[in-house]
């Protein structure tokens, strides 16, 4: 019996240039399926982009990858970590 091994990878790319406080910060990334079974109902969120997903897919086949983009307003009072 072959056992399924689900495995998802998410990479977020930060902007190459600094963004002014309060300005729109845009980022990109890649979500990939490194496992040997199809992933279903894939949703990528970002802790600073709000409740709207930056990526959704009904299915992501083994070995497949796809890009996503998102944005948020850069904080005006400090630096923060952004996590997808």
N, C-alpha and C positions, 0 to 999 in steps of 0.2 A: 504494500500500500504506500503510495506517495503522499507525503504530508505537505499541506500548504504552508508556505512561509510568507506571511504578509510583511512588507517592509516599505515604508514611505520615506522619501527624502525631501526636505524643503530647504532651499538656499535663498536667502534674501540679500540683495545687493544694495548697498547704501549709495547715495549720490557721490560723485567724485569731487564735487565742489561744495564748500560750506553753504548752508542756507540761512538767510537772515531770520532772526526771531520773528514769528508771526507770519512768515512767508510760507507758501505751499511747498512742501517737501515731497518729491515723487521718488519712488523706489521701484525696483523690479525684482524678479526672482524666478525660480524654477521649482516645480514640484515634480517628483519622479517616483516611479514604482520600481524598486529594486528587488521586489519579491518575486515569487513564482506563481502567484494567483492574482486574478483581477481584483483591484480595489474598487469598491462601490461607494457612492455617496461621499465623494471626496470634497472637503470644504477647507479652505485656507483662510484664516482670519489674521488680522494684525492688531495687536493690543492698542495701537494709537489711531487706527483708521475707523474706529467705531464698530457698530454691529453688522455692517454690510460686509459680506465676504469679499475678499479680493480675488478669489478663484473658487469655482465649483465645477464638478464633473460628475455625471451619473456613474461613469466607470473609467478607470485608468488601467490599461492592460499591462501585463508584466513587461518590463523593459521600456515602457513609454515614459516620456517626459513632456512637459509643456511649460510655457512661460506665463507669468502673471505680472501685473503692475498695480500699484496702489499709491495713495497719497494721503497726507494729513497736514494740518497747519503746525509748523514747528513751534514748540513752546516758547513763550516770551520770557520766562523767568529762570530757565535752567536747561541743562542738557538731560535727556532721558534715553533709555534704551528702548529700541523698537524690536518687537519679536513677532515673527509670523509663525 
